Amino acid sequence: MLLLALRKRSIVTTPADDARIAACTDPAQIERWFDRALTATRIDEVFAEP
């Protein structure tokens, strides 16, 4: 769903970004990325850690 949300928002991902998302097994991390994807304009904003 995260990749779908990114694509729907026209946020470009690289194969490395896709692999990073696919390899993540932490549901809390994926949820954080998803929440950021709702307002981000670039993939680096999604992956940014505070």
Backbone as XML, in Angstrom:
<?xml version="1.0"?>
<chain id="A" units="angstrom">
  <residue number="1" name="MET">
    <atom name="N" x="0.822" y="-1.194" z="0.000"/>
    <atom name="CA" x="0.000" y="0.000" z="0.000"/>
    <atom name="C" x="0.868" y="1.261" z="0.000"/>
  </residue>
  <residue number="2" name="LEU">
    <atom name="N" x="2.014" y="1.185" z="0.659"/>
    <atom name="CA" x="2.910" y="2.341" z="0.684"/>
    <atom name="C" x="3.365" y="2.698" z="-0.725"/>
  </residue>
  <residue number="3" name="LEU">
    <atom name="N" x="3.798" y="1.711" z="-1.486"/>
    <atom name="CA" x="4.245" y="1.986" z="-2.855"/>
    <atom name="C" x="3.095" y="2.536" z="-3.701"/>
  </residue>
  <residue number="4" name="LEU">
    <atom name="N" x="1.906" y="2.028" z="-3.503"/>
    <atom name="CA" x="0.746" y="2.539" z="-4.230"/>
    <atom name="C" x="0.494" y="3.999" z="-3.867"/>
  </residue>
  <residue number="5" name="ALA">
    <atom name="N" x="0.554" y="4.322" z="-2.587"/>
    <atom name="CA" x="0.356" y="5.709" z="-2.150"/>
    <atom name="C" x="1.411" y="6.622" z="-2.768"/>
  </residue>
  <residue number="6" name="LEU">
    <atom name="N" x="2.657" y="6.175" z="-2.799"/>
    <atom name="CA" x="3.726" y="6.982" z="-3.393"/>
    <atom name="C" x="3.461" y="7.231" z="-4.871"/>
  </residue>
  <residue number="7" name="ARG">
    <atom name="N" x="3.056" y="6.198" z="-5.564"/>
    <atom name="CA" x="2.797" y="6.345" z="-6.994"/>
    <atom name="C" x="1.585" y="7.241" z="-7.254"/>
  </residue>
  <residue number="8" name="LYS">
    <atom name="N" x="0.562" y="7.100" z="-6.460"/>
    <atom name="CA" x="-0.637" y="7.937" z="-6.615"/>
    <atom name="C" x="-0.307" y="9.411" z="-6.388"/>
  </residue>
  <residue number="9" name="ARG">
    <atom name="N" x="0.689" y="9.680" z="-5.553"/>
    <atom name="CA" x="1.104" y="11.056" z="-5.287"/>
    <atom name="C" x="2.225" y="11.499" z="-6.213"/>
  </residue>
  <residue number="10" name="SER">
    <atom name="N" x="2.566" y="10.671" z="-7.177"/>
    <atom name="CA" x="3.611" y="10.961" z="-8.171"/>
    <atom name="C" x="4.978" y="11.161" z="-7.536"/>
  </residue>
  <residue number="11" name="ILE">
    <atom name="N" x="5.233" y="10.429" z="-6.461"/>
    <atom name="CA" x="6.549" y="10.463" z="-5.830"/>
    <atom name="C" x="7.398" y="9.372" z="-6.477"/>
  </residue>
  <residue number="12" name="VAL">
    <atom name="N" x="8.473" y="9.778" z="-7.086"/>
    <atom name="CA" x="9.341" y="8.865" z="-7.822"/>
    <atom name="C" x="10.201" y="8.071" z="-6.852"/>
  </residue>
  <residue number="13" name="THR">
    <atom name="N" x="10.256" y="6.757" z="-7.073"/>
    <atom name="CA" x="11.132" y="5.891" z="-6.276"/>
    <atom name="C" x="12.113" y="5.193" z="-7.206"/>
  </residue>
  <residue number="14" name="THR">
    <atom name="N" x="13.259" y="4.887" z="-6.661"/>
    <atom name="CA" x="14.265" y="4.127" z="-7.403"/>
    <atom name="C" x="14.075" y="2.646" z="-7.075"/>
  </residue>
  <residue number="15" name="PRO">
    <atom name="N" x="14.713" y="1.774" z="-7.833"/>
    <atom name="CA" x="14.672" y="0.357" z="-7.470"/>
    <atom name="C" x="15.211" y="0.118" z="-6.045"/>
  </residue>
  <residue number="16" name="ALA">
    <atom name="N" x="16.201" y="0.906" z="-5.636"/>
    <atom name="CA" x="16.745" y="0.770" z="-4.277"/>
    <atom name="C" x="15.697" y="1.172" z="-3.236"/>
  </residue>
  <residue number="17" name="ASP">
    <atom name="N" x="14.929" y="2.231" z="-3.518"/>
    <atom name="CA" x="13.860" y="2.638" z="-2.608"/>
    <atom name="C" x="12.807" y="1.530" z="-2.495"/>
  </residue>
  <residue number="18" name="ASP">
    <atom name="N" x="12.422" y="0.979" z="-3.647"/>
    <atom name="CA" x="11.431" y="-0.101" z="-3.665"/>
    <atom name="C" x="11.933" y="-1.300" z="-2.866"/>
  </residue>
  <residue number="19" name="ALA">
    <atom name="N" x="13.208" y="-1.621" z="-3.021"/>
    <atom name="CA" x="13.792" y="-2.755" z="-2.294"/>
    <atom name="C" x="13.817" y="-2.476" z="-0.795"/>
  </residue>
  <residue number="20" name="ARG">
    <atom name="N" x="14.128" y="-1.243" z="-0.431"/>
    <atom name="CA" x="14.145" y="-0.874" z="0.996"/>
    <atom name="C" x="12.762" y="-1.050" z="1.610"/>
  </residue>
  <residue number="21" name="ILE">
    <atom name="N" x="11.759" y="-0.611" z="0.905"/>
    <atom name="CA" x="10.389" y="-0.757" z="1.400"/>
    <atom name="C" x="10.014" y="-2.231" z="1.482"/>
  </residue>
  <residue number="22" name="ALA">
    <atom name="N" x="10.306" y="-2.991" z="0.443"/>
    <atom name="CA" x="9.959" y="-4.414" z="0.409"/>
    <atom name="C" x="10.670" y="-5.208" z="1.494"/>
  </residue>
  <residue number="23" name="ALA">
    <atom name="N" x="11.886" y="-4.796" z="1.844"/>
    <atom name="CA" x="12.673" y="-5.532" z="2.835"/>
    <atom name="C" x="12.280" y="-5.192" z="4.274"/>
  </residue>
  <residue number="24" name="CYS">
    <atom name="N" x="11.540" y="-4.113" z="4.455"/>
    <atom name="CA" x="11.181" y="-3.688" z="5.810"/>
    <atom name="C" x="10.148" y="-4.647" z="6.403"/>
  </residue>
  <residue number="25" name="THR">
    <atom name="N" x="10.457" y="-5.167" z="7.580"/>
    <atom name="CA" x="9.548" y="-6.091" z="8.260"/>
    <atom name="C" x="8.957" y="-5.488" z="9.533"/>
  </residue>
  <residue number="26" name="ASP">
    <atom name="N" x="9.244" y="-4.227" z="9.770"/>
    <atom name="CA" x="8.755" y="-3.539" z="10.971"/>
    <atom name="C" x="7.472" y="-2.777" z="10.627"/>
  </residue>
  <residue number="27" name="PRO">
    <atom name="N" x="6.324" y="-3.277" z="11.070"/>
    <atom name="CA" x="5.064" y="-2.611" z="10.748"/>
    <atom name="C" x="5.012" y="-1.153" z="11.210"/>
  </residue>
  <residue number="28" name="ALA">
    <atom name="N" x="5.620" y="-0.842" z="12.324"/>
    <atom name="CA" x="5.617" y="0.538" z="12.828"/>
    <atom name="C" x="6.399" y="1.446" z="11.884"/>
  </residue>
  <residue number="29" name="GLN">
    <atom name="N" x="7.507" y="0.960" z="11.346"/>
    <atom name="CA" x="8.305" y="1.754" z="10.400"/>
    <atom name="C" x="7.516" y="1.998" z="9.122"/>
  </residue>
  <residue number="30" name="ILE">
    <atom name="N" x="6.889" y="0.968" z="8.622"/>
    <atom name="CA" x="6.101" y="1.114" z="7.403"/>
    <atom name="C" x="4.971" y="2.111" z="7.630"/>
  </residue>
  <residue number="31" name="GLU">
    <atom name="N" x="4.351" y="2.066" z="8.786"/>
    <atom name="CA" x="3.286" y="3.016" z="9.104"/>
    <atom name="C" x="3.822" y="4.452" z="9.140"/>
  </residue>
  <residue number="32" name="ARG">
    <atom name="N" x="5.011" y="4.656" z="9.728"/>
    <atom name="CA" x="5.612" y="5.995" z="9.742"/>
    <atom name="C" x="5.869" y="6.480" z="8.320"/>
  </residue>
  <residue number="33" name="TRP">
    <atom name="N" x="6.425" y="5.612" z="7.488"/>
    <atom name="CA" x="6.674" y="5.985" z="6.107"/>
    <atom name="C" x="5.363" y="6.315" z="5.393"/>
  </residue>
  <residue number="34" name="PHE">
    <atom name="N" x="4.343" y="5.514" z="5.629"/>
    <atom name="CA" x="3.050" y="5.751" z="4.994"/>
    <atom name="C" x="2.482" y="7.102" z="5.414"/>
  </residue>
  <residue number="35" name="ASP">
    <atom name="N" x="2.543" y="7.391" z="6.711"/>
    <atom name="CA" x="2.046" y="8.676" z="7.206"/>
    <atom name="C" x="2.777" y="9.837" z="6.531"/>
  </residue>
  <residue number="36" name="ARG">
    <atom name="N" x="4.084" y="9.715" z="6.381"/>
    <atom name="CA" x="4.865" y="10.769" z="5.730"/>
    <atom name="C" x="4.538" y="10.860" z="4.244"/>
  </residue>
  <residue number="37" name="ALA">
    <atom name="N" x="4.242" y="9.718" z="3.634"/>
    <atom name="CA" x="3.929" y="9.695" z="2.201"/>
    <atom name="C" x="2.662" y="10.486" z="1.891"/>
  </residue>
  <residue number="38" name="LEU">
    <atom name="N" x="1.810" y="10.646" z="2.871"/>
    <atom name="CA" x="0.565" y="11.383" z="2.650"/>
    <atom name="C" x="0.795" y="12.865" z="2.411"/>
  </residue>
  <residue number="39" name="THR">
    <atom name="N" x="1.935" y="13.399" z="2.890"/>
    <atom name="CA" x="2.209" y="14.826" z="2.732"/>
    <atom name="C" x="3.528" y="15.111" z="2.014"/>
  </residue>
  <residue number="40" name="ALA">
    <atom name="N" x="4.353" y="14.120" z="1.827"/>
    <atom name="CA" x="5.671" y="14.312" z="1.214"/>
    <atom name="C" x="5.547" y="14.683" z="-0.264"/>
  </residue>
  <residue number="41" name="THR">
    <atom name="N" x="6.580" y="15.312" z="-0.760"/>
    <atom name="CA" x="6.658" y="15.595" z="-2.196"/>
    <atom name="C" x="7.832" y="14.865" z="-2.846"/>
  </residue>
  <residue number="42" name="ARG">
    <atom name="N" x="8.715" y="14.303" z="-2.002"/>
    <atom name="CA" x="9.877" y="13.551" z="-2.484"/>
    <atom name="C" x="10.110" y="12.339" z="-1.572"/>
  </residue>
  <residue number="43" name="ILE">
    <atom name="N" x="10.719" y="11.303" z="-2.119"/>
    <atom name="CA" x="10.949" y="10.081" z="-1.353"/>
    <atom name="C" x="11.871" y="10.324" z="-0.155"/>
  </residue>
  <residue number="44" name="ASP">
    <atom name="N" x="12.817" y="11.253" z="-0.277"/>
    <atom name="CA" x="13.710" y="11.502" z="0.866"/>
    <atom name="C" x="12.932" y="12.040" z="2.069"/>
  </residue>
  <residue number="45" name="GLU">
    <atom name="N" x="11.821" y="12.710" z="1.842"/>
    <atom name="CA" x="10.981" y="13.165" z="2.940"/>
    <atom name="C" x="10.306" y="11.989" z="3.633"/>
  </residue>
  <residue number="46" name="VAL">
    <atom name="N" x="9.986" y="10.975" z="2.881"/>
    <atom name="CA" x="9.349" y="9.782" z="3.454"/>
    <atom name="C" x="10.337" y="9.047" z="4.366"/>
  </residue>
  <residue number="47" name="PHE">
    <atom name="N" x="11.570" y="8.918" z="3.906"/>
    <atom name="CA" x="12.579" y="8.173" z="4.648"/>
    <atom name="C" x="13.283" y="8.991" z="5.735"/>
  </residue>
  <residue number="48" name="ALA">
    <atom name="N" x="13.090" y="10.294" z="5.751"/>
    <atom name="CA" x="13.789" y="11.162" z="6.712"/>
    <atom name="C" x="13.450" y="10.768" z="8.148"/>
  </residue>
  <residue number="49" name="GLU">
    <atom name="N" x="14.461" y="10.700" z="8.970"/>
    <atom name="CA" x="14.271" y="10.415" z="10.389"/>
    <atom name="C" x="14.492" y="11.702" z="11.169"/>
  </residue>
  <residue number="50" name="PRO">
    <atom name="N" x="13.618" y="11.963" z="12.114"/>
    <atom name="CA" x="13.755" y="13.204" z="12.916"/>
    <atom name="C" x="15.018" y="13.259" z="13.744"/>
  </residue>
</chain>
